[in-house]
């Protein structure tokens, strides 16, 4: 019976991983920074829009 319980717990973990993959904060921030960079590049890197670029990139990245 203990084997069945362990198998069920293991299956639960694998099912959870498939449904909602974990994105670690440094990876998340790196992806957002990359999106913000491309936004700035498309504007010719005009100063004064850094926060706006970041916030827009964050909104695009997050589901």
GILINVEN-V951293 format. One record per backbone hydrogen bond with DSSP energy under -1.0 kcal/mol. CO is the residue of the C=O (numbers start at 0). NH is the residue of the N-H. If there is no record, write none. Layout:
co,nh
CO,NH
CO,NH
This chain:
co,nh
0,4
1,5
2,6
3,7
4,8
5,9
6,10
7,11
8,12
9,13
10,14
11,15
12,16
13,17
14,18
15,19
23,27
24,28
25,29
26,30
27,31
28,32
29,33
30,34
31,35
32,36
33,37
34,38
35,39
36,40
37,41
39,44
40,43
48,52
49,53
50,54
51,55
52,56
53,57
54,58
55,59
56,60
57,61
